[in-house]
Amino acid sequence: MKKQLHLLKENDDKKAFAVIEALSRENPDRIEVVLLQEARNTIPAWKSKTYLLRSKDEQSQTGASELVVIGYDQLVDLIFEADTVVAW
């Protein structure tokens, strides 16, 4: 399976959550998720690596310990490293 990056914008998108969880069960090392906008308050139920996009105005961001806080530069890197990018 190719590497997939999922950009999750909503914290109540049940279809996105179901797809990410299913893909994560099958290939957790090939799926990565970035939480942005309203989804930044989401607590992931999937096993794949999950990032929290820090807004431009924030100096630091606290979140669940399993989240990796990134900035826009790192987001661009993740997009170009992925074989497929899915925006939800």
C-alpha distance (Angstrom), angle and dihedral (degrees) to the residues before:
residue distance angle dihedral
M1 . . .
K2 3.77 . .
K3 3.79 121.3 .
Q4 3.81 112.6 -88.9
L5 3.78 128.2 -163.1
H6 3.80 117.3 -160.6
L7 3.81 119.0 -160.5
L8 3.79 107.1 -157.7
K9 3.82 116.5 -164.1
E10 3.83 103.8 166.8
N11 3.80 126.4 59.3
D12 3.82 93.8 -150.8
D13 3.82 103.2 46.9
K14 3.81 99.0 128.9
K15 3.80 94.0 -177.9
A16 3.81 92.3 53.1
F17 3.80 91.7 47.3
A18 3.81 91.6 50.0
V19 3.81 93.5 49.1
I20 3.81 94.0 45.7
E21 3.81 92.1 47.2
A22 3.83 92.3 49.2
L23 3.80 93.5 47.5
S24 3.79 90.5 44.8
R25 3.81 91.6 54.8
E26 3.81 90.6 52.6
N27 3.82 99.9 41.5
P28 3.82 113.0 3.1
D29 3.80 92.6 168.7
R30 3.81 93.1 55.6
I31 3.81 97.1 50.3
E32 3.81 125.2 73.7
V33 3.80 127.2 177.3
V34 3.80 131.2 -157.2
L35 3.80 117.2 -160.3
L36 3.78 113.2 -149.3
Q37 3.79 139.6 161.4
E38 3.83 110.8 -2.1
A39 3.81 92.4 -5.3
R40 3.81 90.5 67.9
N41 3.82 87.9 91.1
T42 3.80 92.4 55.9
I43 3.78 120.0 117.3
P44 3.82 104.9 -147.5
A45 3.80 119.0 -122.5
W46 3.80 92.7 -173.1
K47 3.81 129.6 87.5
S48 3.79 98.6 -130.2
K49 3.78 123.4 105.1
T50 3.79 110.3 -84.9
Y51 3.78 129.1 -160.5
L52 3.79 129.8 -161.9
L53 3.80 114.7 -145.0
R54 3.78 111.1 -136.3
S55 3.80 113.6 -142.9
K56 3.80 119.6 -120.3
D57 3.81 91.7 -108.5
E58 3.80 97.0 51.6
Q59 3.77 120.5 93.6
S60 3.78 93.8 -167.3
Q61 3.75 136.5 -1.1
T62 3.74 130.0 -149.2
G63 3.75 119.9 -153.3
A64 3.74 142.7 140.5
S65 3.78 112.1 -39.4
E66 3.81 92.5 -116.7
L67 3.82 91.2 61.5
V68 3.79 122.9 92.9
V69 3.81 111.5 -145.7
I70 3.81 112.4 -137.9
G71 3.79 138.0 175.8
Y72 3.78 130.5 -137.5
D73 3.82 93.5 -85.9
Q74 3.80 90.9 57.9
L75 3.83 90.6 45.6
V76 3.80 90.3 56.9
D77 3.82 89.7 49.5
L78 3.82 91.1 51.6
I79 3.80 91.3 49.8
F80 3.79 92.8 53.2
E81 3.83 93.0 44.2
A82 3.81 92.8 54.5
D83 3.79 123.7 87.3
T84 3.81 90.3 -149.9
V85 3.82 131.1 21.9
V86 3.80 119.6 -160.6
A87 3.80 120.3 -169.4
W88 3.79 117.2 -158.5
